[in-house]
Amino acid sequence: MKAFLLAVVFCFIVVHLTTAQKQIVVEETDITFEHGSSPGFLVAIPEVSFKKVQDSWVKSLEKGTKSKVQNEADEYSIFGALMKDISSAPINVYSYVKDNDTAILLAASFELKKDFYISTENDAERSAKTRAYLLAFAREHYLELAKEQLVNEEKKLTKLENDLKSLEKNKVKLEKMIQSNNVSVGSINDELVIQRTNLTSLNDELLTQTNQINAMEEGSAKDEKQKYITDLEKQIKKLNKDIESGEKKIIDMKAETDKAQNDEIPNNIKEQEQIRNDIEQQKEVVNSYKAKYNIINDYK
């Protein structure tokens, strides 16, 4: 039941993301400035930052001209702006940029000559060009934001896919380690059988030689026998160490194998399953942002 509810919530999020983009509409209306009201255009640019729109708008007004934008009470005016997409003649522009929480409002009046502003009533052709200019300006910024969002979500997807590859490689590594340990344990056991057999033989030989030397009189023969016994003792000591080392290796490898089989691999499989689910969900998120980007790109 919990998994079902989570799936429903996720589907809702995906649908919301797909429809999250807002239509950009350029509205023709009277714009109120400090100096009064004049015909103009208003466009709302969703989600983008105020500073970015503000800086970009000033830059676009100053493009191609030596005139500088004047900022008075957060209103931006420029005289003799060169906006060839709107008019071949210089234009006076009065504008402001405001943060309206859900969107950045850009309002502008375009004065062709003293008190003659671009509007559908005054000049339908230039009015259409102005609408297109402002729409392109707004769409560019909204599209840039959507691209950043898409790239961020694609990075998240790539990280998840890399995490899955890492888990898959680690699982293969663990499985190879188990296989290698099993082979090594078998080899060491075979060696231990031989070593224990040799140890038994050496102990028997040591016992025999010890009994013999105890019955010998002092002399060179007894000295030689003692050297032989000392060598036997060294061999026995080394074999005991080798056997102890082999037994410890087996214990360590079996513990390592048990941990991998009963802990690490099961946890790895669970993590892979979770990440695969996360990947599928993130793919949906990426697709929704792609759809958002494409819709914004098609704004006309």
N, C-alpha and C positions, 0 to 999 in steps of 0.2 A: 504493500500500500504506500509506504514511504517512497519507494523508488518511482512508483507511478506519479505521485504528487510532484516529485522532483522533475520528472520528465515533462509534466504539464507546465510547471513553472518555466522550465528551459524553453519549451516551445513558445510560450508567451513572450519571453525575452527576445527570441529570434524574430518573431513577428513584429515586435515593437521596433527592433533595430532596423528591419527592412523598411518600415514605414516612418522611420525617425527623421528622414530628411524632410525639410520644409520647402515648400514652393517659394521661389524668389519672384516677387511681383514688383514691377516698377509702376508707381502710382503718380499720376499727374494731379497736383493739388497746389493750393496757395501755401507758401512757406513763410512762416513768421520769423523775422530776424529782429535784432535790436533796433535797426534803422527803419523797420516797417515790414510790410508784407508784400510779396511778389509772387507771380506764377512760377512754379518750379516742379521738381520731381522728387519723390521720396521712395527709397528702397530699403528693405530690411534684410540684413545679411545674417543668417542664423549661425550660432555656435562659435563663430570666430572671435578672436580677441580684439578688444577696442584699440589697443595700441597699434596692432598690425594694420588695421583698416585706416586708422588715423594717419600713420606714417605713409602708407601707400597712397592714400588720397592726396596728401600734400605733394608727394613726389610726382604723381600723375598730372597735377595741376601745373607744376613747374617745368614739366618735361618740354624741352625744345624752345624754351623762352628764358630770357634773362630776368624776367619779372619774378618777384618773390611773393609767396603767400603771406598775407598779413593775418595774424591771429589776435582777435579782440573778443574777449569774453567767450572763448571757445568757438568762435565763428571764424571761418576761413574764407578770406576773399583774395582775389587776384585780378589784376587788370591787364588785359592783353594776353590771356592764355592762348596757346596754340593747340587747339583740339581739332585736328583735321578730320577725325572721324565724324565730327559734328558739323563743322563749318570751316571753309577755307580762310575766312576772316578771323582775326583775333576776337576773343570773347572775354567778357568780364564775368567772373563766377563768384557767387555768394553761397556759402555752404556751412553746414555743421555736421559733426559726427557725435552721436550720443549712444551711450550704453543703455539699452532698454531691458536688461536682465536676460531675456530670452533671445535677443538679437541686437545687432548694432544697426542703428538707424543712420542712414546717410541721406541728407536733404540738400538739394542744390537748385539754385536759380541761375540761368544762363542769359546774360544780357548782351544782345548783339549791338545795340546802340542805346543811347540815353533812354531809359524807361521802356525799352522794347525787348521783352523777354521771350525766349523760345517757349512756345505752347502749341498745342494742336490748332487752336483758333488762329494764332498769328502766323504759324509756319508749320503745316502738317508734316512736310518732308523732314525738316530739321528736328521736329518733335520725335518722329519715329527713329531718327538716327541717335538722338539723345537717349531715348529709352533703350536702344540697342547697346549704346556705350555703357550706360549704368548697369544694365543686365550683365554685360560681359565682365565689368569690373567686379560686381558682386559674385557672379558665378566663379570667376577665377579664384577668389579668396575662399569661397565655400568648397570649391573643388580641391583646392590645396589642402584644406583641413580634412576633407574626406579621404584624400590620398594618404595623409599622415596617419589617420585612423586605420585605414586599410593596411598600411605597411606595419604598423604596430601589432595588429592582430595577426598578420602573416608571420611576424617574428615570433609571436607566442606559439603559433602552430609549428613553426620550424623547430623551436626549442622542445616542444612536446615530442615531435618526431625524432629528434636527436636523442632525447631521453629514452624513448622506446628502443632505438637502435643500441644504445648503451646497455640497457637491460637485457636485450636479446644476446648481445655479445658476452655479457657477464654470465648469462645462463649457459651459453655454449662453453665458456671457460670453466665453469663449475662442473659441467658434465664431463669435460675432458680431464679435469683434475680427478674426478671420481674414478673414471676409467683408468687413468694412470696409477692412482693409488691402489686400485684392485690388482693391477698387474704387478706393481711393486711389492705389495703384501704377499702375493703368491711367490714371487721370486725370493723374497727374504725368508719366507717359511721354508722354501726348498733349501736355502742356504743353512737355515737353523737346524734342519734335520741332519744335514751333513756335519755341521759343527758340533751338534750334541753327540752324534755317533763318534766323531773324532775325540771329543772330550771324554767320553766313556772309555775309549781305548787308551787315551793318555793317562787317565786316572788309574786304570788297571795296570798299565805299564809302570806308573810311578809306584804303585803299591808293591809290585813285584820287585822292582829295583831297590826299593827301600828295605824290603825284607832281606834281599841279597846283601846289601851293603852293611846291614846290621850284623851279619854273620862273618864279614870279612875282617882280616887282620889289617893293621896299619901298613901302608905301603903305596907304591905308585899305582897299582891296580885299583886300590880303594879310592885314590885321588881322582883317577880317570872316571871311575863309577860316579863319584860325587859331582864331577862336571856334567856328566850325562843327566843326572837327577836334577841338577840346577837348571839345565836347559829344558828339561821336561816341565819343571815348575813354571818357567817363563812362558812356555807354550800354553800351558793350562790357564795361567793368569790372563794371557792375551785372548785365548778362546772365550773365557768367561766374560771378558769385557766386550768382545765382539757379539756374543750371544745377548748380553744385557742391552747393548746398543741396538741390535736388530729388533729385540722385543719392544724396546721403547719406540723405535720407528714405527712398528706395526700399531702400537697403541695410539701414537700421535696421528698416523694416517687414518686409522679407523675413526678416531674422534673427529678429524677434519671431514671425512666422508659422511659421517652421521650428521654433523652440523649442516653440511651442504644439502643432504637429502631431506632432512626433517625440518630445517629452518630456512636456510638461504634460498633454495630453489622454490619451495612453496610460496615464500614471501615475494620472490621475484615474479612468479606467475601471477600473483594477485596484483602486484604493481603494474605489470604489463597490461592486465585486463582493465585496470582503472585508467591507465594512460591511453589505451585504445579508445575507451569511452570518451575520455577528455578530448582526444584528437577528433573524433567524429563530431562532438559538440562544437569544437573550435572551428572545424571546417564549415559548419553551418553559420557560425559567427562571421567568418571570413567571407563567405558567400553573400551574407546580408550586407556587409560593408562594400563588397564589389557592386552589388545591386544599387546601393546608395550612391556610390561614385558614378555609375553609369547613368542613373536618373538625373543627377545634378549636371552631368556632362551634356545631357540632351535638352537641358532647359533652353527655351527659345522665347 
